[in-house]
Amino acid sequence: MWSNRTRLTQPDMMSAQASFQKCGSVLVTGANRGLGLQLVKSLAAGGFSPGKIIATTRDPSSALKLKELAEKHSNIYIVVLDVVNQESIQKCVEEVHELVQEEGLNCLINNAAINLVADFHTVTAEKMIENFRTNAVAPLMITKAFLPLLKQAASRGACGAESMGIQRAAVINMSSLVGSVQLTWGERAHYFKWYPHRASKSALNMVSRCMAVDLESDGILCMAIHPGWVRTDMGGPQAPLSPEESISSLLSVIGGLSEKDHGSFQNYKGETLPW
Ligand SMILES: NC(=O)c1ccc[n+]([C@@H]2O[C@H](COP(=O)([O-])OP(=O)(O)OC[C@H]3O[C@@H](n4cnc5c(N)ncnc54)[C@H](OP(=O)(O)O)[C@@H]3O)[C@@H](O)[C@H]2O)c1
């Protein structure tokens, strides 16, 4: 119904892996569990490995699985980041600057999010604002703070307008199908009556699109991606996809992004989704 691309092929996967190998640094927010942790695991494991994997978490002392991974892979760097705290964002930028130096940051993955479940009857202004702050405002503030490092990476990789992609500079916002306004109708409208989460992801989609307009002249690719319904704390045990399945496909899509994907909303299979 919304696809404009066929399933990812083996050559797609290989060319995506080559892009990651040319990519100096990838930063993942909310990397201590769920899809963020899986992103770091899959990036470190093999084909998709970039130069530096910067894994952020708000509490490294309790991020045991992430620390275990970092002990095994010397290219994983753990940095503290509470995505809703401006001071924490600023400190994180400074630490990342130390790590990447004049190479800048190639790929920022705004993954951290919350899901405050509330329907029409239980929703409150506070729940709406809290969910909006973490899922839509934070990715925007983080991208603003990292802009100098993203621009630095983009200018180093510049070789013509057609060279957009993670090997140059990209902002990937982890969005969700439930943020699609168009799909919230008919049969589908009766699932997931989550006002705070759904509205926050719609807002994130708009943020992604606006950033795509504003950062295009700097050569920074911006897009929103839906990872599928996945078995994490947020997705729940009944979800059909494992984190490994979602992320291996998602990384193939991210690695293959180019200027034609700038400003898009896609799923983990590379299919275009309706806004
Ligand atoms: N799972 C799915 O089925 C699904 C479907 C569609 C979209 N997504 C999207 O995929 C992304 C990852 O989801 P997930 O399933 O991995 O969720 P998850 O298991 O609930 O993990 C959420 C992550 O976000 C972090 N986080 C939340 N608030 C934070 C803050 N203020 N500062 C720093 N980190 C914060 C959490 O850290 P703490 O441990 O410190 O809380 C945790 O690492 C999200 O953007 C989500 O909306 C997931």
Ligand as a Chemical Component Dictionary entry (heavy atoms), coordinates in Angstrom:
data_LIG
# 
_chem_comp.id                   LIG 
_chem_comp.type                 NON-POLYMER 
_chem_comp.pdbx_formal_charge   0 
_chem_comp.three_letter_code    LIG 
# 
loop_
_chem_comp_atom.comp_id 
_chem_comp_atom.atom_id 
_chem_comp_atom.alt_atom_id 
_chem_comp_atom.type_symbol 
_chem_comp_atom.charge 
_chem_comp_atom.model_Cartn_x 
_chem_comp_atom.model_Cartn_y 
_chem_comp_atom.model_Cartn_z 
_chem_comp_atom.pdbx_ordinal 
LIG N1  N1  N 0  10.017 -1.365 20.048 1  
LIG C1  C1  C 0  9.158  -1.059 19.103 2  
LIG O1  O1  O 0  8.281  -1.859 18.720 3  
LIG C2  C2  C 0  9.208  0.304  18.443 4  
LIG C3  C3  C 0  8.271  0.580  17.419 5  
LIG C4  C4  C 0  8.311  1.813  16.798 6  
LIG C5  C5  C 0  9.268  2.748  17.154 7  
LIG N2  N2  N 1  10.167 2.451  18.146 8  
LIG C6  C6  C 0  11.150 3.492  18.495 9  
LIG O2  O2  O 0  12.468 2.944  18.564 10 
LIG C7  C7  C 0  13.239 3.647  19.567 11 
LIG C8  C8  C 0  13.807 2.658  20.578 12 
LIG O3  O3  O 0  12.712 1.992  21.191 13 
LIG P1  P1  P 0  12.903 0.750  22.177 14 
LIG O4  O4  O 0  11.844 -0.205 21.817 15 
LIG O5  O5  O -1 14.310 0.339  22.211 16 
LIG O6  O6  O 0  12.497 1.436  23.576 17 
LIG P2  P2  P 0  12.939 1.015  25.066 18 
LIG O7  O7  O 0  13.273 -0.409 25.104 19 
LIG O8  O8  O 0  11.847 1.530  25.952 20 
LIG O9  O9  O 0  14.273 1.882  25.309 21 
LIG C9  C9  C 0  14.169 3.277  25.356 22 
LIG C10 C10 C 0  15.562 3.860  25.506 23 
LIG O10 O10 O 0  15.416 5.310  25.561 24 
LIG C11 C11 C 0  16.147 5.757  26.692 25 
LIG N3  N3  N 0  15.618 7.024  27.226 26 
LIG C12 C12 C 0  14.361 7.367  27.542 27 
LIG N4  N4  N 0  14.332 8.608  28.054 28 
LIG C13 C13 C 0  15.607 9.059  28.060 29 
LIG C14 C14 C 0  16.242 10.247 28.480 30 
LIG N5  N5  N 0  15.553 11.279 29.008 31 
LIG N6  N6  N 0  17.588 10.368 28.315 32 
LIG C15 C15 C 0  18.308 9.356  27.795 33 
LIG N7  N7  N 0  17.780 8.184  27.405 34 
LIG C16 C16 C 0  16.438 8.041  27.535 35 
LIG C17 C17 C 0  16.023 4.635  27.715 36 
LIG O11 O11 O 0  17.006 4.805  28.722 37 
LIG P3  P3  P 0  16.719 4.386  30.284 38 
LIG O12 O12 O 0  17.039 2.932  30.400 39 
LIG O13 O13 O 0  17.652 5.279  31.032 40 
LIG O14 O14 O 0  15.279 4.671  30.557 41 
LIG C18 C18 C 0  16.268 3.438  26.801 42 
LIG O15 O15 O 0  17.642 3.289  26.553 43 
LIG C19 C19 C 0  12.282 4.669  20.173 44 
LIG O16 O16 O 0  12.435 5.907  19.538 45 
LIG C20 C20 C 0  10.909 4.087  19.875 46 
LIG O17 O17 O 0  9.882  5.046  19.860 47 
LIG C21 C21 C 0  10.154 1.263  18.804 48 
# 
loop_
_chem_comp_bond.comp_id 
_chem_comp_bond.atom_id_1 
_chem_comp_bond.atom_id_2 
_chem_comp_bond.value_order 
_chem_comp_bond.pdbx_ordinal 
LIG N1  C1  SING 1  
LIG C1  O1  DOUB 2  
LIG C1  C2  SING 3  
LIG C2  C3  SING 4  
LIG C2  C21 DOUB 5  
LIG C3  C4  DOUB 6  
LIG C4  C5  SING 7  
LIG C5  N2  DOUB 8  
LIG N2  C6  SING 9  
LIG N2  C21 SING 10 
LIG C6  O2  SING 11 
LIG C6  C20 SING 12 
LIG O2  C7  SING 13 
LIG C7  C8  SING 14 
LIG C7  C19 SING 15 
LIG C8  O3  SING 16 
LIG O3  P1  SING 17 
LIG P1  O4  DOUB 18 
LIG P1  O5  SING 19 
LIG P1  O6  SING 20 
LIG O6  P2  SING 21 
LIG P2  O7  DOUB 22 
LIG P2  O8  SING 23 
LIG P2  O9  SING 24 
LIG O9  C9  SING 25 
LIG C9  C10 SING 26 
LIG C10 O10 SING 27 
LIG C10 C18 SING 28 
LIG O10 C11 SING 29 
LIG C11 N3  SING 30 
LIG C11 C17 SING 31 
LIG N3  C12 SING 32 
LIG N3  C16 SING 33 
LIG C12 N4  DOUB 34 
LIG N4  C13 SING 35 
LIG C13 C14 SING 36 
LIG C13 C16 DOUB 37 
LIG C14 N5  SING 38 
LIG C14 N6  DOUB 39 
LIG N6  C15 SING 40 
LIG C15 N7  DOUB 41 
LIG N7  C16 SING 42 
LIG C17 O11 SING 43 
LIG C17 C18 SING 44 
LIG O11 P3  SING 45 
LIG P3  O12 DOUB 46 
LIG P3  O13 SING 47 
LIG P3  O14 SING 48 
LIG C18 O15 SING 49 
LIG C19 O16 SING 50 
LIG C19 C20 SING 51 
LIG C20 O17 SING 52 
# 
